[in-house]
Amino acid sequence: MKTINFEVLENIKKVRIPSFNESLILSIVPPENGSYITSHQPTIYTPGIISKFLYKKRDKVIVYNDSDRAEFKFLSKSLNLNKPIERLDHDDINKIKEFVYDCSRSYEELIEDPETKQNIQLFLSILQTQQTDKFTLFWNNLMIKFFEKYGINIRFEVRLLSELSKEIKDFFYWVIDNYHDFKELYNEAIRIFRESVGFYPIKELENNELPFWLIQGNERKTMYLDKELDLDLSQVRPKAVAWAIFRRYFLYKDRTDILGVGSSYYNFVADHIAANLLSQSPPPTTVVTLSIPLKIDTQKIIRAKSIINSFKTSIFVNPEKLRKILNSLTEYQKFLTLDDIQTMISKIEYDIDKDLLRKKNQILNEINKKENRGIKKELTKQINQINQMIVEQIKEKLEDLYKLTEILEIQVERLFEEYKSLSSRDYPYFYINPHEIFRILDVQA
């Protein structure tokens, strides 16, 4: 009779993204035993991910899953090096350093809070001086040194998935020997999870599909049971569910496993397989994450949108005022492409009928005189007629300018989205003082 751990499943249903200034510390399988392990890909961590590292920071093993793709996301920007992280070389590391540096410089312009800017500068100073080594160790040491600058000293025992070939080989053959039952339990657990929770982040195993990658050159290929398996098994790496089984039941079965939100889903499938094939109860398991907002002045972007709306409205009404309105956007020149618009305004200013413009200004002066209130409607009508004449003569250029302005609006919307990203929980951890993480973890613990 198969074992289904409904208690664990009910606990997983409580996993959620915490509100701002709040952490989630949820015991999935109690109780914690005082000895901890956690795992993650060495990528650009957010505060929520870092909270796994800092929770119960002593006596902890960090096993880096360095077989994952070398894809680095920095808010709305991304860098994909199209190879596994474990295959990154010296040049790749320099590309990543340059990517982080350029993104930090770019987004720093959107930040109003001086302390946040200081945190970024501190990280960048370490980034520039940190010696390039095996990427994962380079990335780990960078994080450690950043914490040290705030008086936080942590010494994790670091393991790399890529250096566990002997252990992975033994685990691989265990899966092969039990493949039929393994696949059945794997797919069954996914169906149970979907029916209970409503989704699952990965698909079921196909016929003969193995839950392993084979690293070949700079590519990762899914392995299959009916393919030739007389390969270099030192290049075999477990996928998400298999990695959870391997980590929890073969490497560190006596430690409390610290998970993030996403990995708690994989672990249900892993534990269902282990309970029925290994007859083992799941090890102590705790989900840890948090959300911290950044102090962002969104009024800056709202002002930009207002200026562009005014600019767009003036194109066919007051083309002679476009230069003055555009000058109000000079503080945004690092984010917005204004050169083409400025060039087009210069052409419009050159072609605009200066006599009509003088006549328009004369009538405007007349409208402002108190004694002309009675004929204001007539004067306004004359201005509208002159505007039509001015616009008609340069209509083609104004239409081109209008199209350029629509592109500018898209840029501002993208900038607004980046501001919202900064205000979310998905910004890089080095944007904040790490003591903020400890404060929230302690409040909720």
C-alpha positions as CSV (number, residue, x, y, z in Angstrom):
1,M,0.0,0.0,0.0
2,K,1.4,3.4,-1.0
3,T,2.2,6.0,1.6
4,I,0.8,9.5,0.9
5,N,1.8,12.2,3.4
6,F,-1.3,14.3,3.5
7,E,0.0,16.3,6.6
8,V,3.0,17.5,4.6
9,L,0.7,18.4,1.7
10,E,-1.5,20.4,4.0
11,N,1.5,22.3,5.3
12,I,2.7,23.0,1.8
13,K,-0.7,24.6,1.1
14,K,0.2,27.2,3.7
15,V,3.3,28.3,1.8
16,R,2.9,31.8,0.4
17,I,4.7,34.9,-0.6
18,P,4.9,37.0,2.5
19,S,3.6,40.6,2.6
20,F,6.2,43.4,2.8
21,N,8.2,43.7,6.0
22,E,7.2,40.1,6.8
23,S,8.8,36.7,6.7
24,L,7.5,33.3,6.2
25,I,9.1,30.7,8.5
26,L,7.0,27.6,8.1
27,S,7.8,24.1,9.5
28,I,6.8,21.6,6.8
29,V,8.2,18.6,8.6
30,P,8.9,19.2,12.3
31,P,10.9,19.5,14.4
32,E,14.2,21.2,13.4
33,N,17.2,19.3,14.7
34,G,19.8,22.1,15.0
35,S,21.9,21.0,12.0
36,Y,21.0,22.6,8.7
37,I,21.4,22.4,4.9
38,T,20.1,24.6,2.1
39,S,20.7,24.7,-1.6
40,H,20.3,27.1,-4.5
41,Q,21.7,28.0,-7.9
42,P,24.5,30.6,-7.7
43,T,22.6,33.4,-9.3
44,I,21.8,37.0,-8.5
45,Y,20.0,36.5,-5.2
46,T,17.0,38.4,-3.9
47,P,16.5,39.2,-0.2
48,G,14.0,36.3,0.0
49,I,16.6,33.8,-1.3
50,I,19.3,35.2,1.0
51,S,17.1,34.7,4.0
52,K,17.5,30.9,3.5
53,F,21.3,31.3,3.9
54,L,21.0,33.6,6.9
55,Y,18.4,31.6,8.8
56,K,20.2,29.6,11.5
57,K,23.4,30.6,9.9
58,R,25.6,28.4,12.1
59,D,26.3,24.7,11.4
60,K,24.9,25.0,7.9
61,V,25.9,23.3,4.7
62,I,25.3,25.2,1.4
63,V,25.2,22.8,-1.6
64,Y,25.2,24.9,-4.8
65,N,23.4,23.5,-7.7
66,D,25.9,24.7,-10.3
67,S,24.6,22.5,-13.1
68,D,21.8,24.9,-13.7
69,R,21.8,27.3,-16.6
70,A,24.0,30.4,-16.5
71,E,21.2,32.8,-16.8
72,F,21.3,35.9,-14.6
73,K,18.3,38.2,-14.1
74,F,18.7,41.7,-12.7
75,L,15.2,43.2,-12.4
76,S,14.1,43.6,-16.1
77,K,17.5,42.9,-17.6
78,S,19.0,39.5,-18.2
79,L,22.2,37.8,-19.3
80,N,22.2,34.3,-20.7
81,L,25.6,32.7,-21.3
82,N,24.1,29.6,-22.9
83,K,26.0,27.0,-20.8
84,P,25.8,25.4,-17.4
85,I,27.1,27.4,-14.5
86,E,29.8,24.8,-13.8
87,R,31.2,25.4,-17.3
88,L,31.7,29.2,-16.8
89,D,35.3,30.3,-17.5
90,H,37.4,33.4,-16.7
91,D,35.9,35.4,-19.6
92,D,32.4,34.5,-18.6
93,I,33.0,35.6,-15.0
94,N,34.2,39.0,-16.3
95,K,31.0,39.3,-18.5
96,I,28.9,38.6,-15.4
97,K,30.9,41.2,-13.4
98,E,30.4,43.8,-16.1
99,F,26.6,42.9,-16.4
100,V,26.1,43.4,-12.6
101,Y,28.1,46.6,-12.6
102,D,26.3,48.1,-15.6
103,C,22.8,47.1,-14.2
104,S,23.7,48.5,-10.8
105,R,24.8,51.8,-12.2
106,S,21.6,52.0,-14.3
107,Y,19.2,51.2,-11.6
108,E,21.0,53.3,-9.0
109,E,19.8,56.3,-11.0
110,L,16.2,55.3,-10.1
111,I,16.8,55.1,-6.4
112,E,16.3,58.1,-4.1
113,D,17.4,56.5,-0.8
114,P,21.0,57.4,0.1
115,E,21.5,54.3,2.2
116,T,20.4,52.0,-0.7
117,K,23.0,53.7,-2.9
118,Q,25.7,53.2,-0.3
119,N,24.8,49.5,-0.2
120,I,25.1,49.2,-3.9
121,Q,28.4,51.0,-4.0
122,L,29.8,48.7,-1.3
123,F,28.9,45.6,-3.2
124,L,30.4,47.0,-6.5
125,S,33.6,47.8,-4.7
126,I,33.9,44.2,-3.6
127,L,32.8,42.9,-7.0
128,Q,35.6,44.8,-8.8
129,T,38.4,43.6,-6.4
130,Q,37.1,40.0,-6.0
131,Q,39.5,37.5,-7.7
132,T,37.9,35.4,-10.4
133,D,37.9,31.7,-9.5
134,K,35.5,28.9,-10.1
135,F,32.4,30.9,-10.6
136,T,30.3,29.4,-7.7
137,L,33.1,29.9,-5.2
138,F,33.7,33.4,-6.6
139,W,29.9,34.2,-6.1
140,N,29.8,32.7,-2.6
141,N,32.9,34.6,-1.5
142,L,31.4,37.8,-2.8
143,M,28.3,37.3,-0.7
144,I,30.4,36.4,2.4
145,K,32.6,39.6,2.0
146,F,29.5,41.7,1.6
147,F,28.1,40.4,4.9
148,E,31.4,41.0,6.6
149,K,31.3,44.7,5.7
150,Y,28.3,44.9,8.0
151,G,29.9,42.9,10.8
152,I,28.1,39.7,9.9
153,N,30.6,36.8,9.9
154,I,29.4,33.5,8.5
155,R,31.3,30.4,7.5
156,F,29.3,27.9,5.6
157,E,30.5,24.5,4.6
158,V,30.3,24.8,0.8
159,R,29.6,21.9,-1.5
160,L,29.2,21.9,-5.3
161,L,26.9,19.6,-7.1
162,S,29.4,19.3,-10.0
163,E,32.0,17.8,-7.6
164,L,29.7,15.0,-6.4
165,S,30.1,12.8,-9.4
166,K,30.8,9.6,-7.4
167,E,27.7,10.0,-5.2
168,I,25.6,11.0,-8.2
169,K,26.7,8.0,-10.1
170,D,25.5,5.7,-7.3
171,F,22.2,7.6,-7.1
172,F,21.8,7.4,-10.8
173,Y,22.0,3.6,-10.8
174,W,19.6,3.4,-8.0
175,V,17.0,5.3,-10.1
176,I,17.8,3.0,-13.1
177,D,17.3,-0.1,-11.0
178,N,13.9,1.2,-9.6
179,Y,12.9,3.1,-12.7
180,H,9.4,1.7,-13.3
181,D,8.3,2.3,-9.7
182,F,10.2,5.6,-9.6
183,K,8.4,7.0,-12.7
184,E,5.0,5.8,-11.4
185,L,5.5,7.5,-8.0
186,Y,6.9,10.6,-9.6
187,N,3.9,11.1,-11.9
188,E,1.4,10.1,-9.2
189,A,2.8,12.7,-6.8
190,I,2.5,15.4,-9.4
191,R,-1.2,14.5,-10.0
192,I,-1.9,14.4,-6.2
193,F,-0.2,17.8,-5.9
194,R,-2.2,19.3,-8.8
195,E,-5.5,18.0,-7.6
196,S,-4.8,19.3,-4.1
197,V,-3.0,22.6,-4.8
198,G,-4.1,23.4,-8.3
199,F,-0.8,23.5,-10.2
200,Y,2.7,22.0,-10.3
201,P,5.7,23.8,-11.8
202,I,7.1,20.8,-13.9
203,K,5.6,18.2,-16.1
204,E,5.3,14.4,-15.5
205,L,8.0,12.1,-16.8
206,E,7.5,10.7,-20.3
207,N,8.1,7.0,-21.2
208,N,11.8,6.2,-20.5
209,E,12.6,9.8,-19.6
210,L,15.1,10.1,-16.8
211,P,15.1,12.9,-14.2
212,F,18.7,13.7,-15.1
213,W,20.7,16.1,-17.3
214,L,23.8,15.0,-19.2
215,I,26.3,17.8,-19.5
216,Q,27.9,17.6,-23.0
217,G,30.2,20.5,-23.8
218,N,28.1,23.6,-23.0
219,E,24.8,21.9,-23.3
220,R,22.5,20.0,-21.0
221,K,20.5,17.2,-22.5
222,T,17.7,15.2,-20.9
223,M,18.6,11.5,-20.5
224,Y,16.4,8.6,-21.5
225,L,16.4,5.0,-20.4
226,D,16.3,3.5,-23.9
227,K,19.3,5.5,-25.1
228,E,22.9,4.3,-24.8
229,L,23.9,4.8,-21.2
230,D,27.5,3.7,-21.6
231,L,28.5,7.4,-21.2
232,D,30.7,9.5,-19.0
233,L,28.5,9.4,-15.9
234,S,30.7,12.0,-14.3
235,Q,28.7,14.4,-16.3
236,V,25.3,13.3,-15.1
237,R,23.4,15.9,-13.0
238,P,20.0,15.4,-11.3
239,K,17.0,17.6,-12.3
240,A,14.9,19.3,-9.6
241,V,12.9,16.4,-8.1
242,A,15.8,14.0,-8.3
243,W,18.1,16.7,-6.8
244,A,15.7,17.0,-3.9
245,I,15.8,13.2,-3.3
246,F,19.5,13.0,-3.7
247,R,20.1,15.9,-1.3
248,R,17.6,14.9,1.3
249,Y,17.9,11.1,1.4
250,F,21.4,10.3,0.2
251,L,23.7,13.2,1.1
252,Y,22.2,14.9,4.2
253,K,19.3,12.9,5.5
254,D,20.0,13.9,9.1
255,R,19.9,17.6,8.6
256,T,17.0,20.1,8.6
257,D,16.5,21.1,4.9
258,I,15.8,24.9,4.5
259,L,13.7,25.5,1.5
260,G,12.4,28.5,-0.5
261,V,8.9,28.7,-1.8
262,G,9.5,27.0,-5.1
263,S,11.6,24.1,-3.8
264,S,8.8,23.2,-1.3
265,Y,6.8,22.0,-4.3
266,Y,9.5,19.8,-5.7
267,N,10.1,18.3,-2.3
268,F,6.5,16.9,-2.1
269,V,7.2,14.7,-5.1
270,A,10.7,13.8,-3.8
271,D,9.3,12.8,-0.4
272,H,6.5,10.7,-2.0
273,I,9.0,8.7,-4.0
274,A,11.4,8.3,-1.0
275,A,8.6,7.2,1.4
276,N,7.6,4.4,-1.0
277,L,10.9,3.3,-2.4
278,L,13.2,3.9,0.5
279,S,10.7,3.5,3.3
280,Q,12.0,6.6,4.9
281,S,10.2,9.5,6.6
282,P,11.1,13.0,5.3
283,P,13.8,14.8,7.1
284,P,13.0,18.0,9.1
285,T,12.0,20.7,6.6
286,T,11.4,24.4,7.0
287,V,10.4,27.0,4.4
288,V,12.0,30.4,4.9
289,T,11.5,33.5,2.8
290,L,10.7,37.2,3.3
291,S,9.7,40.4,1.5
292,I,11.2,43.8,2.0
293,P,10.2,46.9,0.0
294,L,12.7,49.4,-1.2
295,K,12.2,53.1,-0.6
296,I,11.4,54.3,-4.2
297,D,10.1,57.7,-5.3
298,T,7.6,56.8,-8.0
299,Q,6.6,60.4,-8.4
300,K,9.7,60.8,-10.5
301,I,8.2,58.5,-13.2
302,I,4.7,60.0,-12.8
303,R,6.3,63.4,-13.6
304,A,7.9,62.0,-16.7
305,K,4.6,60.6,-17.9
306,S,2.9,64.0,-17.3
307,I,5.6,65.8,-19.2
308,I,5.3,63.5,-22.2
309,N,1.5,63.8,-22.2
310,S,1.9,67.6,-22.3
311,F,4.5,67.3,-25.1
312,K,2.2,65.0,-27.1
313,T,-0.7,67.3,-26.7
314,S,1.3,70.3,-27.9
315,I,2.6,68.7,-31.1
316,F,-0.5,69.8,-33.2
317,V,-1.5,72.7,-31.0
318,N,1.7,74.6,-29.9
319,P,4.6,73.2,-31.9
320,E,6.7,76.2,-31.1
321,K,6.7,75.2,-27.4
322,L,8.0,71.7,-27.9
323,R,11.6,72.5,-27.2
324,K,10.8,74.1,-23.8
325,I,8.6,71.1,-22.8
326,L,11.3,68.6,-23.9
327,N,13.9,70.3,-21.8
328,S,11.9,69.3,-18.7
329,L,13.0,65.7,-19.5
330,T,16.7,66.3,-19.4
331,E,17.0,64.6,-15.9
332,Y,15.7,61.4,-17.6
333,Q,18.3,61.3,-20.5
334,K,20.1,58.3,-19.0
335,F,16.9,56.3,-19.4
336,L,15.1,57.8,-22.4
337,T,16.2,58.1,-26.0
338,L,15.7,61.8,-26.8
339,D,18.2,62.4,-29.6
340,D,15.8,61.6,-32.5
341,I,13.1,63.8,-31.0
342,Q,15.5,66.7,-30.5
343,T,16.7,66.4,-34.1
344,M,13.1,66.5,-35.3
345,I,12.2,69.5,-33.2
346,S,15.2,71.4,-34.7
347,K,13.8,70.7,-38.2
348,I,10.3,71.8,-37.1
349,E,11.7,75.0,-35.6
350,Y,13.6,75.7,-38.8
351,D,10.6,75.2,-41.0
352,I,7.9,76.8,-38.9
353,D,6.4,80.0,-40.4
354,K,7.9,82.8,-38.3
355,D,5.5,85.4,-39.6
356,L,2.5,83.3,-38.5
357,L,4.2,82.7,-35.2
358,R,4.6,86.4,-34.5
359,K,1.0,87.0,-35.5
360,K,-0.1,84.3,-33.1
361,N,2.0,85.8,-30.2
362,Q,0.5,89.2,-30.9
363,I,-3.0,87.9,-30.6
364,L,-2.1,86.0,-27.4
365,N,-0.9,89.4,-25.9
366,E,-4.2,90.9,-26.9
367,I,-6.2,88.1,-25.2
368,N,-4.4,88.8,-21.9
369,K,-5.5,92.5,-21.9
370,K,-8.6,93.2,-19.7
371,E,-10.1,95.6,-22.2
372,N,-10.3,92.7,-24.7
373,R,-12.5,90.4,-22.7
374,G,-15.4,91.0,-24.8
375,I,-13.7,89.8,-28.0
376,K,-11.8,86.9,-26.4
377,K,-13.8,84.3,-28.3
378,E,-13.0,86.0,-31.6
379,L,-9.3,86.3,-30.8
380,T,-9.2,82.6,-29.7
381,K,-10.8,81.6,-33.0
382,Q,-8.1,83.6,-34.9
383,I,-5.4,81.7,-32.9
384,N,-6.9,78.4,-33.8
385,Q,-7.0,79.4,-37.5
386,I,-3.3,80.4,-37.3
387,N,-2.4,77.2,-35.5
388,Q,-4.1,75.2,-38.3
389,M,-2.0,77.2,-40.9
390,I,1.2,76.6,-39.0
391,V,0.5,72.9,-38.5
392,E,-0.5,72.4,-42.1
393,Q,2.8,73.6,-43.4
394,I,4.9,71.2,-41.3
395,K,2.3,68.5,-40.9
396,E,4.5,65.6,-42.2
397,K,7.3,66.4,-39.7
398,L,4.8,66.8,-36.8
399,E,3.3,63.4,-37.7
400,D,6.8,61.9,-37.6
401,L,7.4,63.5,-34.3
402,Y,4.1,62.1,-33.0
403,K,5.3,58.6,-33.9
404,L,8.7,59.2,-32.1
405,T,6.7,60.4,-29.0
406,E,4.7,57.1,-29.0
407,I,8.0,55.2,-28.8
408,L,9.1,57.5,-26.0
409,E,5.9,56.6,-24.2
410,I,6.8,52.9,-24.4
411,Q,10.2,53.7,-22.9
412,V,8.6,55.5,-20.0
413,E,6.1,52.6,-19.4
414,R,9.1,50.2,-19.3
415,L,10.8,52.6,-16.9
416,F,7.7,52.6,-14.8
417,E,7.7,48.8,-14.8
418,E,11.4,48.9,-13.6
419,Y,10.4,51.2,-10.8
420,K,7.7,48.7,-9.8
421,S,10.3,45.9,-9.8
422,L,12.4,47.9,-7.5
423,S,9.4,48.3,-5.2
424,S,8.8,44.5,-5.3
425,R,10.6,41.7,-3.4
426,D,12.7,40.7,-6.5
427,Y,15.5,43.2,-6.4
428,P,19.1,42.1,-5.7
429,Y,19.9,41.5,-2.0
430,F,22.8,43.9,-2.0
431,Y,20.4,46.8,-2.4
432,I,19.7,46.6,1.4
433,N,21.6,46.4,4.6
434,P,21.6,42.6,5.5
435,H,20.7,43.5,9.1
436,E,17.2,44.3,7.7
437,I,16.9,40.6,6.9
438,F,17.9,39.6,10.4
439,R,15.5,42.1,11.9
440,I,12.5,40.7,10.0
441,L,13.5,37.0,10.5
442,D,13.9,37.7,14.3
443,V,10.5,39.4,14.5
444,Q,8.8,36.5,12.8
445,A,10.8,33.7,14.4
